[in-house]
Amino acid sequence: MYLDVRLLAAGNIGAEDTYVLQLTPSEGKPVRMSVSQRTALVVQRETEGQSITFSDYRLVDKERVPFATTIRDSLGETNIRITQIRFNRMFPDAVFAPQKQKSAGDASTD
């Protein structure tokens, strides 16, 4: 995914000691990632004009998932808090089937 990865510095985000990496994609602008020195989990991802901070990692079905995300960009700050995650759930095929389009003259309601 990236042509080049460089260790820029050591840093801190909150109380977490991090390594700051610069990742250069084949197309587009470089990305900075701050990775926890203790857990090796991504704590923050920065691109031009946007910063995303991940926290409250929990183990769900053998996957580490951040249950809290804060996005800072030109529109302000957005906080996302996940309350529950389930992987490998079964859904009926009809959930993914194309939906029938209603015509303009269709008077029926759902």
TIRO-688255 format. One record per residue (C-alpha): residue number from 0; residue in three letters; x, y, z negated. Coordinates in nm, 4 decimals. Example, Ala and Ser with C-alpha at 12.3 -4.5 7.8 and 13.67 -1.06 7.14 Angstrom:
<padrens>
0,ALA,1.2300,-0.4500,-0.7800
1,SER,1.3670,-0.1060,-0.7140
</padrens>
This chain:
<padrens>
0,MET,0.0000,0.0000,0.0000
1,TYR,0.2918,0.2348,-0.0608
2,LEU,0.6085,0.2886,0.1389
3,ASP,0.8049,0.4134,-0.1592
4,VAL,0.7727,0.4034,-0.5392
5,ARG,1.0010,0.6173,-0.7560
6,LEU,1.0393,0.6521,-1.1301
7,LEU,1.0334,1.0276,-1.1915
8,ALA,1.0434,1.0566,-1.5701
9,ALA,0.9188,0.9401,-1.9047
10,GLY,0.6256,1.1315,-2.0487
11,ASN,0.3375,1.1303,-2.2914
12,ILE,-0.0368,1.1338,-2.2400
13,GLY,-0.2055,1.1725,-2.5750
14,ALA,-0.0189,0.9391,-2.8093
15,GLU,0.0827,0.7057,-2.5256
16,ASP,0.4460,0.6983,-2.4060
17,THR,0.4424,0.6625,-2.0286
18,TYR,0.6576,0.6207,-1.7218
19,VAL,0.5692,0.8683,-1.4467
20,LEU,0.5854,0.7124,-1.1011
21,GLN,0.5546,0.8768,-0.7617
22,LEU,0.3964,0.6548,-0.4977
23,THR,0.4225,0.7526,-0.1325
24,PRO,0.1566,0.6007,0.0971
25,SER,0.2078,0.5400,0.4685
26,GLU,-0.0451,0.8195,0.5315
27,GLY,-0.1536,1.1056,0.3112
28,LYS,-0.0065,1.2831,0.0126
29,PRO,0.1991,1.1231,-0.2665
30,VAL,0.0239,0.9938,-0.5774
31,ARG,0.1565,1.0194,-0.9324
32,MET,0.0777,0.7469,-1.1798
33,SER,0.1513,0.7476,-1.5484
34,VAL,0.1896,0.3924,-1.6763
35,SER,0.1953,0.2964,-2.0435
36,GLN,0.5414,0.1906,-2.1588
37,ARG,0.3789,-0.0393,-2.4141
38,THR,0.1019,-0.2105,-2.2112
39,ALA,0.1962,-0.1439,-1.8444
40,LEU,-0.1609,-0.0218,-1.7841
41,VAL,-0.2316,0.2876,-1.5725
42,VAL,-0.3090,0.5767,-1.8075
43,GLN,-0.3415,0.8528,-1.5480
44,ARG,-0.3515,0.8938,-1.1697
45,GLU,-0.2875,1.2329,-1.0113
46,THR,-0.3341,1.3436,-0.6536
47,GLU,-0.3445,1.6906,-0.5074
48,GLY,-0.6176,1.8740,-0.6976
49,GLN,-0.7396,1.5776,-0.9039
50,SER,-0.6389,1.3999,-1.2235
51,ILE,-0.8020,1.0771,-1.3450
52,THR,-0.7308,0.9525,-1.6979
53,PHE,-0.8148,0.5941,-1.8000
54,SER,-0.8604,0.4744,-2.1583
55,ASP,-1.0382,0.2261,-2.3825
56,TYR,-0.9137,-0.0763,-2.1881
57,ARG,-1.0946,-0.3984,-2.2788
58,LEU,-1.0524,-0.7582,-2.1706
59,VAL,-1.3546,-0.8774,-1.9688
60,ASP,-1.3421,-1.2231,-1.8075
61,LYS,-0.9595,-1.2144,-1.8192
62,GLU,-0.9468,-0.8687,-1.6528
63,ARG,-0.8349,-0.5471,-1.8278
64,VAL,-1.0890,-0.2776,-1.7485
65,PRO,-1.0919,0.0898,-1.8576
66,PHE,-1.4247,0.1616,-2.0268
67,ALA,-1.3570,0.5382,-2.0353
68,THR,-1.2527,0.7542,-1.7409
69,THR,-1.2092,1.1316,-1.7264
70,ILE,-1.1884,1.3035,-1.3876
71,ARG,-1.0604,1.6611,-1.3643
72,ASP,-1.0862,1.8389,-1.0296
73,SER,-1.1994,2.1667,-0.8729
74,LEU,-1.5586,2.0951,-0.9809
75,GLY,-1.4626,2.0650,-1.3479
76,GLU,-1.4455,1.7648,-1.5771
77,THR,-1.6484,1.4450,-1.5469
78,ASN,-1.6496,1.1802,-1.8206
79,ILE,-1.7558,0.8249,-1.7429
80,ARG,-1.8200,0.5764,-2.0229
81,ILE,-1.8966,0.2142,-1.9367
82,THR,-2.1096,0.0273,-2.1868
83,GLN,-2.1107,-0.3178,-2.0281
84,ILE,-1.9439,-0.5013,-1.7410
85,ARG,-2.0230,-0.8463,-1.6085
86,PHE,-1.8263,-1.0251,-1.3396
87,ASN,-1.9254,-1.3206,-1.1216
88,ARG,-2.2995,-1.2699,-1.1557
89,MET,-2.5307,-1.4564,-0.9191
90,PHE,-2.7818,-1.2534,-0.7162
91,PRO,-3.0459,-1.3836,-0.4762
92,ASP,-2.9568,-1.3393,-0.1089
93,ALA,-3.2582,-1.1095,-0.0665
94,VAL,-3.0785,-0.8407,-0.2683
95,PHE,-2.8327,-0.7994,0.0219
96,ALA,-3.0841,-0.8385,0.3056
97,PRO,-3.1596,-0.5377,0.5285
98,GLN,-3.4538,-0.3365,0.4045
99,LYS,-3.7566,-0.2887,0.6281
100,GLN,-3.7846,0.0755,0.7377
101,LYS,-4.1157,0.2490,0.6793
102,SER,-4.2616,0.4218,0.9799
103,ALA,-4.3866,0.7808,0.9566
104,GLY,-4.7482,0.6614,0.9909
105,ASP,-4.7160,0.3923,0.7194
106,ALA,-4.9601,0.4902,0.4456
107,SER,-4.8786,0.2010,0.2136
108,THR,-4.6962,0.2658,-0.1117
109,ASP,-4.4613,0.0471,-0.3094
</padrens>
